[in-house]
Amino acid sequence: MSELPHDAEAGEHDPFDEIVEAETDRDPDLAVIEAGSRTLRAQAGSPQADAVPSRPADPEVDKALRAVEVDLATRWGETKLEPSVTRIAALMDVLGDPQHAYPSIHITGTNGKTSTARMIESLFSAFDLRTGRYTSPHVQSVTERISLDGAPIEAERFISTYDDIKPYVEMVDASQEFRLSFFEVLTGMAYAAFADAPVDVAVVEVGMGGEWDATNVINASVAVIAPIDLDHTDRLGGTHAEIAVEKSGVIKRGATVILAQQPVDAAQVMLKKAVEVDATVAREGMEFGVASREVAVGGQMLTLRGLGGEYEDIFLPLYGAHQAHNAAVALAAVEAFFGIGSEHARTLDVDAVRKAFAAVSSPGRLEVVRRSPTVVLDAAHNPAGARAAAEAVTEAFGFSRLIGVVGASADKDVRGFLEVFEPVFTEVVVTQNASHRAMDADALAAIAVEVFGDDRVVVEPRLDEALEAAVTLAEEEAEYAGAGVLVTGSVITVGEARLLLGKG
C-alpha cells in the first residue's frame, strides 16, 4: 500500500522552484522556463491578478520565503509515505491542538476536491464567515495551499507561521523514527495559521486517501466525498472499494456525510462506514443534486437542488458538467454545516448563494489564459479527469480544431489518459514538465503514436517550445478563432504553462 519514507538530501529539490507543484517532489529547470516565457508572455499579454500569487516583490521577503522553501525541500516529498498520523498527531499535541479551535469540513475523493473546496469557501464568505482553506497540490506557489478569507496567505505570514512552529517541528522530529514530511509540516502550519487568525470555519482537502492522511487529525462535522476513481492505486488499492476504505476514514462519529455520485462498490463501503459511526448521509441524486444546467457565456447557469429546497438562476463561471456536480456537493456541504436537511426544510439565502458561486475561480481547471487562438489549461492527470475535461471542452468551446499539449507524470495511467483525448485532439504535442517524476517526452511520444498515429504526434521536450508549436498548429486553421489549444496531463505542467503564459 505504501512506500516507507527516507530522509531526503538537501539537494533533492530545487529550493528556488517558484512553481513547485507538490503533486510530487520536483527539480525544475527554471532557467529554461523563464527564458522561454519571454516570447510567450509577449504573445499572451500582461498577467492579470488571480488566486495564484507571484513571488514577493520585496527582495528581503522573497529571500526569507526561499529559505523556508529550502528547509521544506529537505523533508520527505509527498510521494514518499508512511501510512499513519502518528507524527502529525504528536505535532498537534505540542502545538496545543490548534485544529480543534474551529469547526471544519473535510474533503476527500479522487477528482474535484480543490474546486469543491473553493466553492465551499466562497459560500461561507458570502455568509460573512471567516474562512481558512487548505488544499493541495498548488499550481505555482506553495503559499496557495493555505488561504485565509478566500486569498492565499501572504508570504510574510507564511514565513512567520513556519518560524513559529519550527521549534516544535524539530522537537517532534527528534522523538519519532521518521522526521515530519513536507506535507505534514505544511498541514501543521495551516492548522496553526487558522487558529491564530482565528477563522470561523476551516475547509480542508486531504492530500491522499483519508484514514492515514496528515489532515485527518481534525474532527470535521461535515465530511465530503468527491467522486472516487482509480488513482494512486499503488498506495490506496486497486479497486474502487479498496480506495473507498481509505477515503472513508474522514467520516467521524456523528458527522454528516455529503456523498457525490460514486461507483456502486465505493458507495457501499462508505454507507457501511457511516452506519458504523452513526453518521448521517446525504447522497447526490437522492437528497440533493443538479436539477438543470445550461451552457452560458463564461460558464453555466444552474438550478441546484439542495438539502432544503431549490436554488435557481445560479451562474457558475466554470466549465463542464463535473463542475456543476461539484457545485451541488459544495452547496449541500454548507447547508449541512448550517443544520439544513430533511428535518429542517429551509434554504440558504438565494442571493448570497448566487453571489458566492458567481465569484468562484479555480485556477488550472479549464482556465482560459489566452485568446486568438484560445489556450485552455486543465490539470487533469488521470483517465477520469481526462473524461471530464474532454467532455467540458467539447461542450463549452466547440473548437473546429483542438491541439493538445500533454506533459504527464511517469507513474500515471498515461495510455488511458491519452485514449480519452484521442477523439478530441486533432494533433497532440507531447512534452515534459520540469519534475523529476515527469515522463520523458520520447517515452510519452511512443505511447502517443500508438494511440493517435505517427502523423498526429509532435514531440517538443521543452514546454515553452511545445506551447509555441501548438499555437502555430492552431493558427494554421483558416479561421483560427475556431481552433484552440488544451494544455493538460499534470498540475505541474499546467503550473509551468501558467508561468510561461504570463499568469504568475
N, C-alpha and C positions, 0 to 999 in steps of 0.2 A: 504493500500500500504506500510506503513512503521511503524516501532515501534519508539516511541519517545525515545530519549536518556535519560540516567540518569547519575549522577556522579558516577564513579567507585571508590570503596575503593582502597587504595594504595596496598592492598594485593591481589587484584583480579587476577593479573597476576604475574607470577614468573619473577622478573626483571633480573634474570640471565639466561634466556632462550636463548641459543645460536641458537636455530632453530625455533624461533618464526615465524610462517608462518601465516601472517595475512590474510589468507583466513578466519580467525577467531581470537578471543582472545584466548589465550591458557594458560594452567597452567601445564606444563610438569614436569615429574619427571626425571630430567637429571641424577640423580644418577643411576637409573635403566638403562637408555640409555647408559651412559658412561661405566658402569660395563659390560653390555652385549656386548659392542663394542670391547672389548679386543680380545676375541676369533675370532670374525668376521673379525676384522682388520687383524689379523694374516693370516686368510684364504684368504683375498682379496688382500693382498699386500700393498705396500706403497701408500699413497694418491698421486694423480697427480694434478698438478696445473690446475685450470679451472676457470670458471667465477663465482664461489661461494667462497667468501673469508672465511678464518678461523678467529678465534679470534686473535686480535692483539698480536704480540709476546712481545711487551713492556708492562710490568705489569702496568705501570702508565697510558698508553693509554687505556689498557683494562679496568682499573678501571674507567677512565673517560667515556668510552663508556657505561659501565654498569650503570653509574649514569644517563646518558641520557636515557637509556632504562627504568630505574626506573621511571623517570619523565614521559616518554611517556606512560608507563603502567598504570598510574593513570587516563588516559583520556578514553573517550568512545571508546570501541572497534569498529571494522568495521562492526559488526553485529547489532549495535545499531545506527539507522539512523534517522535523521530529514530531510526530503527532501527539502533542499533549499541550495543556495550558499551564503546566507547572511553573515555567519561568515567568510568564506574564502575570499569573496569579501572585507570585512572590513579589513582583514589581508593584502591583496594585496594593499589596499589603503594606509595603514600606512607604508608599505614597499616601496612605490613608484612605484607600478605596475611592478615588475620585469618580469612578464610573458609576457609583451609586448615588451621586449627588444630584441627579436629574433623571427624569423618565426617558425612555428610549424606544426606538423602533429598530428592529434588527432585520436586515435584508440578506437573503441568500438566493441561490438559483444558479443557472448556467449563463444565461444571456438576459440583458435588460436591467441588471441591478443598478448600474450608475444612473441611467436615465430615470428609473423609478425613484431613486433616492433624490435626485434633483427636483422631480415633480413634488414629492412629499415635502421637501424643504420649502419649495415655493408656496405650497398650500399653507403650511404653518406660518410663513412670513405674512401671508395675506390676512391671517387672523392675529397678527401682532404678537406672535410668539418669537422669542429669540432662539435661533437655531444653531446647532453645531452639526456639521455633516462630515463624515469620514468615509472616503471612497478610495478605491484603487482599481487598476493602476492609474498613474497620472499620464497626461498627454505630453506635457513638455516640462513642467516644473514640479518638483517634489512638494512644494508648498500648496499645490492644488488639492492635495489629499485631505487637508484639514481646512474646513470652511467655517466661518462664523458669520451669521446674519447674511447668508447667501453669497459670500465672497471669499475667495481663498485667503487664508491667514496671511497677514503681512510678513514680509521677510524678517523684520525686526522681532516680531512676536514669535515667529518660528524659531529663531535663534535663541531668544530668551527662554522659551519653553524647553528647548533642548538643554541649555545651560542649567536650568532649574532642576531637571530630573537626572542629569548626567551622574552626579554623585550616587544617587540611588540605583541607577543602572549598573554602575561599577560594583556596588555592594552586592547586587543580585548576581552579577557575573561571577564574583568571587565565591559565591555559595552554591553554584549549580555545576553540573557536569559539563554543560554546554553554555556558552555565552548567549545572551539575548540576541535574537536575529534582527536584521534590518526592519522587518515588518513589525516585530514585537516592540521595538523601541518607538517606532512611529505610532503604533497603537497606544502605547503609554503616553506619548506626547499629546495625542488627540484627546484622550480622556482627561488628562491634566488640564489642557487648554480649555476644554468645555467647562470643567469645574471652576476654573479661575475666572471665566468670562463674567458671570456664570450664564449658562444657557437655560432656557425653559424646557427644551427637548433636544435629544441627540438622535440623528438619523445615521445609522451605522451599517455599512456594507461589509460583509465578510471578505476576507482575502481569498480563501479557498475552502470549500467544504462547509463546515459549520461546527460539528461536535468538538473538534480539536483546534479550530481556528483561533488565533490570538484574540480576536474581538469577542469571543464567547465567554467573557467574564462579566458581561452585563446581564441584567435580569429584565429583559425587554417585555413590556406589557403587550406589545404587538409584534408578531413575527411574520415577515413577508417572505413567501417562497415564490420567486420568479420562475419562469419556465425552466425545467430541467432537461438537459440533453447530454450526450456523451462528450465529455471533455475532461482533461486531466485524469484519464482512465487509469494510468499507472499508479495514481495516488488515491483516487476516490472509488475505484471499482469499474468493472467493465460493462455493467448493465444499469438501466435507469433505476431499478430497485436498489442496487448497491449504492449508487450515488445518493439516492434519496435517504438512505440510512444515515449517511454522514451529514447531509444538509438538514435533516430533521432535528439535529442536535441543538438548533437555535430555539426550538419550541420549549418554552418554560412552563412550569406548572401554573395553571390558571390563566394563561395568556390567551389572546385572540390570534388565530392564525388566518392570514389572508393568503389564500391559495390560488395562484394563477393557473391557467389551463395546463394540465400535466399529462404525460403518458399514464395509462391506467395503472401499471405496476408501481410507478413512483407515487401516484396519489394514494394508493392503498397503504403504502408504507407510512406516509405522513398522517393519514387519518388514524391509523393504528397508534402512532406515537401520540397524537392529540388525545385519544381516548385514555391512554396510559397516564397522562399528566393532567387530565381533566381540563384540557384547553378547548376553547370554542373555535369552530372552523367556519369560515365564510369562503365559498368556492365560486370562482369566476364561472359564469354560465349558469349558475344556480342562484346564489344570493346577490350577486352583482355582475356587471358586465358592460359591454359596449352595445347600446341599443341601436345606434346608427352612426354612420360616418360617411363623409363626402370629401373628396379631394378639393382643396381650396388653394388660392394663390398663397404661396409661402407656408403651406402646411395642410391642415384638415379641419373640418367642422364636425363636432361630435355631439351626440346625445349619450350621456353616461347614466347607467342605472346603478345607483349607489345602494348602500345598505338601508337607507331610509327613504329613498324615492329617486325620481329622475332629475337630471340636470341637463337642460337643453342649451343649445347655442354656445357650445364650448369651442373656442378656437385654440388649436394646439399648433404652434409653429414648428412642428417636427413632422417628418415624412414617414409613411408606412403604417400598415395595419398593426404591426407589432408595437409601435409607439402608442396607438390608440388603446391597445390592451394594457400597456404599461400605465397609461393614464387611469384606466378603470381600477387597476390594482392600487395605485397611489391614492386615489380618492377613497377607496374602501378602507385603506390603512388609516387614513386621517379620521374618517368617520368612526372607526373602531376606537381610535385613541380618545376621541371625544365622547365615547359611550353611545354612539348611534348604532342601532341594529334593529332586528325584528321586534324587540320588545319596546323600543323607543323610536317609533316611526316619525321621524322628523329629518329634515335635511339641513346641511350647512347653508349659510348664506350664499345664494347662487351667484350674486355679483362678485363676491370675494373669490369664489371658485373660478369664475371666468377670468378675473384679473390674474389669479395665480397661474393658471395654465397658459394664458397669453404671454406671460413673462418667462416661461421656461426656455432654457437653452441646454444643449447637450453637445459640447464640442467633440468633433470627430465622429459624430453619429449622423451620417448622411448630411454632412455640413458642406454648404456651398462656399468655396473660398475664392472663386474666380468666375468671371463671365467671359464669353466670346473667345474661345469656347468655354463652356461651363466645366469647372473642375469640382468634383464632389469627393469628400473624404468619408470613409466609413471604416470603423475599427473592427469589423467582423474578422474572426480568426478561426472559426470552426464551421462545419457544414450548416449547422442550424442558423448561425449568424449570417452566413452567406445567403441562405434561402430568404431570410427576412430582408436583407439588403437588396438582393436581386429583384424580389417582388416589388419592393418600395421604389427603387429607382426606375423600374419599368412603368409603374403606375403614375408616379409623380412627375417624371420628366419626359417620357415618351421620346427619347433620343432616336434619331434616324440611324445613328451610328454611335456605338459606345466602345471606347478604348479602355481596357483595364490596365492598371499599373498594380502589380502584385509583388509584395515582399513579405515572406512568411517566416515563421519560426520552424526550425527543423523538427521539433517534437510534436507538431500538429498533424492533423489528417489533411495534408496538402492536396492529395489526389481528390478526396471527397469534396474539398473546398472548391477546387478548380472545376470539377464536374458540374457543380451547381451553376457556375457562371458561364459554362460553355455555350448555352443557348442565348446568352445575354450579351457577351462581349463579341464585337466584330473582330478585333485583334486584342492580344494581351502582350504587354511589355513586362517581362519578368525582371526583377531586380533584387537587391538585398539591402536590408537596413543595417545600421551600424552595430547591432548587438552581436555578441559572440555566440548567441543562440540562433542567429539568422541562418536560414537555409542558403547555401551557396547558390548564386544566380544560375550557374550552369546546371547544377543538380535540379533546381526548380524548373529550368527550361526543359530538361529531359522529360520530366513528368508532364509539363505543359504541352509539349509536342505530341505526346501520346494521347492527350485529351483533345487538343484543338487542331492538331495537324501542323506540319512544319511551316506552311505559308501564313499562318495566323499568329505566329510567335516571334517576338523581337526580344533580344537579350541585351540589357544595359545594366551592368553590375552597379554602377553609381546611381543613386536615387535621383540626383539633380539631372543627370543625363536621361534617365528613364522618363522623368516628367516632361522634359523638353521633347523627347521622341514621341510621347503620347499626344502632346499638344499639337505637334507637327502633323501627326496622323489625323487628328480630329479636324485640323484646318484644311485637309485635302478635300473634305466634303464641299461640294459646290456651294451649298448654303450652310456654312459650318456652324451657324447658330443652332442647327439641328443635331450637331454632333457634340459628344461630351466625353469626359474622362472621369473614371472612378478609380480612386486610389484606395487600396484595401489590403487585407491579409494579416495585419497586426496593428495593435495600438502603437507600437514603436514606429512602424512605417508611417502611420498617419501623423504622429507627433513630429517626426522629422520633415514630412511633407509640409506640415503647417508652418514650420520654421522657414523652410525654403521658399514658401509662397507668401511670406511676409506677415504671418499671423502670430508672431511671437517676438 
